[in-house]
């Protein structure tokens, strides 16, 4: 999954000493920390930005697969697929912007927040009713779990 605009509302609050805070939705966190492990799904973050805040949130949610500063997200996704012996049929991806498109084209299950850019919404199999940072990741996780149960 992506972070800014997906796990967050996409706003980056910057003060005179650098990045101050990002807001994360507690419902997304619950789904990542509780629902995914219960279904044997390993969460991974691939983000183009570097942020100590994201590192802290990933640690809090027990996300061990955290890759920051990745503008070529596809290389990272393919490395993760090799690491876990996955094919695109075993991978779901949620993102909101242009940098996510290469990963979206590589996965069978693809979602995006309601406020994702138009190009991403056209590629998504599931467009969430929730916006980024407002429960979209939780909504997509529930979709993935229901999809796998069918």
C-alpha positions in Angstrom: 0.0 0.0 0.0 0.9 3.6 -0.5 0.9 6.1 2.4 0.2 9.8 1.5 -3.3 10.0 0.1 -4.0 6.4 0.9 -3.2 5.8 4.6 -3.4 9.6 5.1 -5.5 12.4 3.6 -2.5 13.4 1.6 -1.8 16.6 3.5 1.7 17.1 4.7 2.0 19.6 7.6 5.4 21.3 7.5 6.7 23.7 10.1 10.0 25.6 10.4 11.7 22.5 11.7 10.4 20.0 9.1 7.4 17.7 9.0 5.2 18.1 12.1 2.5 15.5 11.7 0.3 13.3 9.5 -3.1 11.9 10.4 -3.9 8.2 10.2 -7.4 6.7 10.6 -7.8 4.3 13.5 -10.1 2.0 11.5 -7.3 1.5 8.9 -4.9 0.7 11.7 -7.3 -1.9 13.2 -7.7 -3.6 9.9 -4.0 -3.7 9.2 -3.0 -4.9 12.7 -5.9 -7.3 13.4 -7.7 -8.4 10.2 -4.8 -8.9 7.9 -2.8 -11.3 10.2 -6.0 -13.2 11.0 -6.3 -14.0 7.3 -2.6 -14.7 6.7 -2.1 -11.5 4.7 1.2 -9.7 5.1 0.9 -5.9 4.9 3.6 -3.9 3.1 4.1 -0.1 2.6 5.9 1.2 -0.4 6.0 5.0 -0.4 7.9 7.6 -2.4 8.5 9.9 0.6 10.8 9.4 3.6 9.1 10.1 7.0 9.9 9.2 10.6 6.2 9.5 11.2 5.5 6.7 8.8 8.2 4.6 10.4 6.7 5.1 13.8 3.2 4.2 12.5 4.5 1.1 10.7 6.2 -0.1 13.9 3.0 0.5 15.9 1.0 -1.6 13.4 3.7 -4.3 13.3 4.3 -3.7 9.6 7.8 -5.1 9.0 7.8 -4.6 5.2 8.3 -0.8 5.1 10.0 0.7 2.0 10.4 4.5 2.0 11.9 6.8 -0.6 10.9 4.4 -3.5 10.0 6.3 -6.6 10.2 3.1 -8.6 7.7 1.2 -6.6 7.5 -1.7 -9.0 11.0 -2.9 -8.3 10.2 -3.1 -4.6 6.9 -4.8 -5.3 8.6 -7.4 -7.5 11.2 -8.0 -4.8 8.5 -8.6 -2.2 6.7 -11.0 -4.5 10.0 -13.0 -5.0 10.7 -12.9 -1.2 7.2 -14.4 -0.4 6.9 -16.6 -3.6 3.8 -14.7 -4.7 2.4 -14.2 -8.2 0.2 -11.2 -9.1 -2.8 -13.4 -8.2 -1.6 -13.3 -4.6 -1.1 -9.6 -4.3 -3.5 -6.7 -3.6 -2.5 -3.1 -3.9 -4.1 0.2 -2.9 -2.8 3.6 -4.0 -4.0 7.0 -5.0 -1.7 8.6 -7.5 0.5 8.3 -10.6 3.5 6.6 -8.8 1.1 3.8 -7.8 0.0 2.9 -11.4 3.0 0.6 -12.2 2.2 -1.5 -9.1 -1.5 -1.5 -9.8 -0.9 -2.9 -13.3 1.1 -5.7 -11.7 -1.6 -6.9 -9.3 -4.9 -8.8 -9.7 -6.7 -7.0 -6.9 -6.4 -3.2 -7.0 -8.1 -0.6 -5.0 -8.0 3.2 -4.5 -9.5 5.8 -2.2 -12.5 7.7 -3.4 -10.4 10.8 -3.9 -7.6 9.1 -6.0 -6.6 10.7 -9.2 -8.6 9.9 -12.3 -6.0 7.6 -13.9 -5.8 5.5 -10.8 -9.6 5.3 -10.4 -9.9 4.0 -14.0 -7.4 1.2 -13.2 -8.9 0.2 -9.8 -11.1 -2.9 -9.6 -12.5 -1.4 -6.4 -12.9 2.3 -5.8 -13.6 2.9 -2.1 -16.4 5.0 -0.9 -14.0 6.4 1.7 -11.3 9.0 1.0 -7.6 8.5 1.7 -6.9 8.7 5.5 -10.6 8.3 6.2 -11.0 4.5 6.3 -10.2 3.7 2.6 -7.6 1.1 3.6 -10.0 -0.6 6.0 -12.7 -0.7 3.3 -10.3 -2.2 0.8 -9.0 -4.8 3.3 -12.6 -5.9 3.9 -13.1 -6.1 0.1 -9.9 -8.2 -0.2 -11.0 -10.6 2.6 -14.5 -11.0 1.1 -13.0 -11.6 -2.4 -10.6 -14.3 -1.0 -13.5 -15.9 0.8 -15.5 -16.4 -2.4 
